[in-house]
Amino acid sequence: MSVSLLVALAALAVALVAYVRGRARLPYPPGPKPWPVLGNVTDVRANEFWLAATDWAKEHGEIVYLHIAGQGLVFLNSIRVATELMDKRGAIYSDRAPLVMAGELCGAGDMVAFTRYGPVSRRQRRLMSLGLSKASIPAYHPLIASSTRPFLRNVLASPDDFVGAVRRYAGGLNLNVVYGLEVTRNDDPYLMKVEGATDLLANHITSGGGIWAVDILPFLKHLPDWLPGAGFKRKAAIWKKEIFESVDFPYNAVKANIATGTAVPSFCSTLLQQPDGLSELDEFDVKWTANSMYAASMDTTITTAQHFLLAMLAYPEHLKRAQAEIDSALGSGPGRLPTFEDRPMLPFVEAVFAETMRWAVPVPLALPHRLTEDDVFEGKLIPKGSLIFANVWAMLRDPEVYPEPDVFNPERFLEKVDDATARLRDPRGYVFGFGRRKCPGAHLVESSVWLLFAAMLATLDISPAVDAEGHPRHPVPVFDNSVFRTPNPFGVTLRPRSEQARRLIEDDT
Ligand code: HEM
């Protein structure tokens, strides 16, 4: 080896050491002052955490860092930094937190939203993009359209249970699209099974942010089940059985339908009938990917539909204008139910849809991604293992981009702007998260939720609930879910807006 090569290598080594030391000395991004050891344990809260995160953004800037007993939490508060880090550096910003309770003990670790970044998550995402790509959605349009009337009927049959009607709509559509199973009754056994498991996940296993003592102290998982204090293990064993059943039950039904030649085209049947067949591993992926869609679509769709009602109650002038637009395109009354072909003729309805997504922000901090390597951004060190939250709430309430951001104003999307500005302002670029874990259901939502809104606007009179004296009671929404911006149940009066609308809803032909 020549002397000059040796010198060059030595210089490189010195530079590397200096770089590594320099990195170690780099500051973390700013954030609220931590307590020694425990960190910011007193700063975090379960209710509307996105509001606290946005206050920190105002004080500390686009990236905020805090920690809880050493576990880093990073908030990316602008579209710019979320795109730079989660999109452009997706190779290291795409893991999920290892959740011992939900993942290992309750058996949900193979659901797409929980899988660690690696071969499994990549295989699952590939399957999802096959079944839910933009190009594949029009094939589901007839199904989506045929689910609308039963939804409206359910709303009229039980106007006090709007959430139940949306749950059945989203659940039925999902079972149909994913498994080809048609739901004809509200107590359909497949619906009941997957709903039960979804309820367990949302309201028991991951409620309160999904962090259990065993997630922080993993050795607790080795406690014998009978020990006092190991109640979480006994619960987990019961919940795991429920979750596994909800994965197998509809999946086995598709397989049986394929065997008897009665399967209708669906996400599962298409993948299961590949000309070359599927390996055991592929089957495992299809089964878990299929199941993941149900749970992931439920709270999000319900939350979005509830915000749509809240918006229509608070801004009746927009409801009236959307209905007038529908009447002029479809005939008064309306003449018929809206279809996807009508969409280009309904720009105001389109704007209501976009503004609902912006105003609602159904998952305000998205789902946290885990950073798998130390990263340096604009002179700040973001340590490996940090949980990265895209603060979608702050992005969609940014007054520079959306003047008077708290006001529900669909007109902001009717303003003529160039294509680049329109893309930058489109909330659908952000409400579904960022990077390699971005919501794979976004294209389906683009169709299913649009038609849901259009059908409600076309046929329903949406007004406040009234008290015993007949006075209107305007809802004051309360949010106490820590992940989704789901309002607690509120009163609303939903009636057919005309005799013609009632006939359209009840029509069986
Ligand atoms: C209005 C409706 C919806 C909203 C606002 C929404 C939003 C989101 C968000 C914010 C994430 C986290 C993304 C991230 O980590 O960066 C997510 C993940 C996910 N969503 Fe959706 N979603 C909706 C509907 C759906 C539907 C209908 C499906 C399935 C058919 C679905 C399937 C999923 C799955 C499987 C994940 C986990 C992806 C992963 O971890 O790789 N979502 N969604």
Boltz pocket constraint, residues with backbone or C-beta under 6 A from the ligand:
constraints:
  - pocket:
      binder: B
      contacts: [[A, 112], [A, 113], [A, 114], [A, 115], [A, 125], [A, 292], [A, 293], [A, 294], [A, 296], [A, 297], [A, 300], [A, 301], [A, 304], [A, 362], [A, 363], [A, 366], [A, 367], [A, 368], [A, 369], [A, 430], [A, 431], [A, 432], [A, 433], [A, 434], [A, 435], [A, 436], [A, 437], [A, 438], [A, 439], [A, 440], [A, 441], [A, 442], [A, 444], [A, 445], [A, 449]]
      max_distance: 6.0
